[in-house]
Amino acid sequence: MWQTLDNSKTQDSPSQPAQNSNNLAAQLRSTAEQATIGRSLSIKGEITGSESLYVDGKIEGTINLSENRVTIGRNGNVNANINAREVVVMGKLHGNVAVTDRVDIRAEGSLSGDVVAHRLSIEDGAFFKGSVDLKRSEQKLNAEAAKSAKNDAGHSQAQPLAVGAAAAKS
């Protein structure tokens, strides 16, 4: 769980230290940008912010982290509506969930509430009670619109060519 910041092993070649320091910076940035609510903490109210959240304690209210991930740990007990980019449930969640990416309910997790998401993953052994509304992603909608526009353009061009070819044979 703990990592050492020992870079003495990376002094062998000049390209390795730069690459390893970039990886280390990315790791530190990802852990530094996640708030944690510990096992003994209990919060009532509204949570908003611009960083990911790991909940191992108890929350009642609303969680609005629309651009980030909310992870409910094994000891977490959340009674709240959640609006986030991604939600991972390993503990207990009672409330509605609206995400722009995916909801992941792990084997030991339970979710009671309605889900609106682009993707949903429920592992064997997980508990889910509620309704699911899976939305299409913007990329799929744009790709399908481009494909149908291409097919429509193909039909309009194919018809005159076929008529022209039939007229030439006569």
C-alpha positions in Angstrom: 0.0 0.0 0.0 2.9 2.4 0.7 5.3 3.4 -2.0 8.8 4.6 -1.6 10.0 7.6 -3.5 13.5 6.1 -4.0 14.8 7.1 -7.4 18.4 5.7 -6.9 17.5 2.7 -9.1 16.7 4.9 -12.0 20.2 6.5 -12.4 21.4 3.8 -14.8 20.4 5.5 -18.1 19.6 9.1 -19.0 16.2 8.3 -20.5 14.9 6.3 -17.5 14.9 9.0 -14.8 12.8 11.3 -16.9 10.3 8.6 -17.7 10.1 7.3 -14.1 9.8 10.8 -12.7 6.8 11.4 -15.0 5.2 8.2 -13.9 5.9 9.1 -10.2 4.4 12.6 -10.8 1.3 11.1 -12.3 0.9 8.7 -9.3 1.3 11.4 -6.8 -1.1 13.7 -8.7 -3.8 11.0 -8.8 -3.5 10.2 -5.1 -3.2 13.8 -4.1 -6.4 14.8 -6.0 -8.6 12.3 -4.1 -10.4 13.3 -0.9 -11.0 10.5 1.6 -13.8 10.3 4.2 -12.5 8.0 6.9 -14.2 5.1 8.6 -15.0 7.1 11.8 -16.4 10.2 10.0 -20.1 10.9 9.5 -21.2 13.8 7.3 -24.7 15.2 6.8 -25.3 17.8 4.0 -24.2 18.5 0.5 -20.7 17.6 -0.9 -19.4 19.4 -3.9 -15.9 19.8 -5.3 -13.5 19.2 -8.2 -11.6 16.1 -7.0 -12.4 12.4 -6.7 -13.9 11.2 -3.4 -13.3 7.9 -1.5 -15.9 7.3 1.2 -15.2 4.8 4.0 -17.5 6.5 6.5 -21.1 7.6 6.5 -22.7 10.3 4.4 -26.3 11.6 4.3 -27.4 14.2 1.8 -26.2 14.8 -1.7 -22.9 14.4 -3.5 -22.2 16.5 -6.6 -18.8 15.8 -8.2 -19.8 15.9 -11.9 -16.3 15.6 -13.4 -14.9 13.1 -10.9 -15.2 9.6 -9.5 -17.0 8.7 -6.2 -15.8 5.4 -4.7 -17.7 3.9 -1.8 -15.3 1.7 0.2 -16.2 -1.6 1.9 -17.0 0.2 5.1 -18.8 3.1 3.4 -22.5 3.7 4.1 -23.9 6.4 1.9 -27.5 7.6 1.9 -27.4 10.3 -0.8 -28.2 11.1 -4.4 -24.9 11.2 -6.4 -24.1 13.2 -9.5 -20.6 12.3 -10.8 -18.6 11.1 -13.8 -18.1 7.6 -12.4 -19.3 5.7 -9.3 -17.8 2.6 -7.8 -19.7 0.8 -5.0 -18.0 -1.6 -2.7 -20.1 -0.7 0.4 -23.7 0.4 0.8 -25.4 3.1 -1.3 -29.0 4.2 -0.9 -30.0 6.9 -3.3 -30.3 7.7 -7.0 -27.1 7.9 -9.1 -26.6 10.0 -12.3 -23.3 9.6 -14.0 -21.8 10.7 -17.3 -19.7 7.5 -17.7 -20.3 4.3 -15.7 -21.5 2.8 -12.4 -19.6 -0.2 -11.1 -21.1 -2.3 -8.3 -18.5 -4.7 -7.0 -19.3 -8.1 -5.5 -19.5 -6.9 -1.9 -21.4 -3.7 -2.8 -25.1 -2.9 -2.7 -27.0 -0.1 -4.4 -30.7 0.7 -3.8 -31.9 3.4 -6.1 -32.3 4.5 -9.7 -29.3 4.6 -12.0 -28.8 6.9 -15.1 -25.5 6.1 -16.8 -23.8 5.3 -20.1 -22.4 2.0 -18.8 -23.3 -0.3 -15.8 -21.3 -3.1 -14.4 -22.6 -5.4 -11.7 -20.4 -8.2 -10.4 -21.6 -11.6 -9.2 -22.7 -11.3 -5.5 -23.6 -7.6 -5.7 -27.0 -6.3 -4.7 -29.0 -3.9 -6.8 -32.6 -2.7 -6.4 -33.9 0.0 -8.6 -34.3 1.1 -12.2 -31.7 1.6 -14.9 -31.7 4.1 -17.7 -28.7 3.6 -20.0 -27.9 6.6 -22.2 -26.0 6.5 -25.4 -22.7 8.2 -25.4 -22.1 11.3 -27.5 -19.4 9.5 -29.5 -21.9 6.7 -30.5 -24.6 9.2 -31.4 -22.1 11.3 -33.5 -20.8 8.1 -35.2 -24.3 6.9 -36.0 -25.4 10.3 -37.3 -22.3 10.4 -39.6 -23.0 6.9 -40.8 -26.6 7.6 -41.6 -25.7 10.8 -43.3 -23.1 8.9 -45.4 -25.7 6.3 -46.3 -28.2 8.9 -47.3 -25.6 10.6 -49.5 -24.7 7.2 -51.0 -28.4 6.6 -51.8 -28.8 9.9 -53.5 -25.7 9.5 -55.6 -26.3 5.8 -56.4 -29.7 6.3 -57.9 -28.7 8.7 -60.7 -25.6 6.6 -61.5 -27.8 3.5 -61.9 -30.3 5.4 -64.1 -27.4 6.7 -66.2 -26.0 3.2 -66.6 -29.4 1.8 -67.6 -29.9 4.6 -70.1 -26.5 4.0 -71.7 -27.3 0.3 -72.3 -30.6 1.0 -74.1 
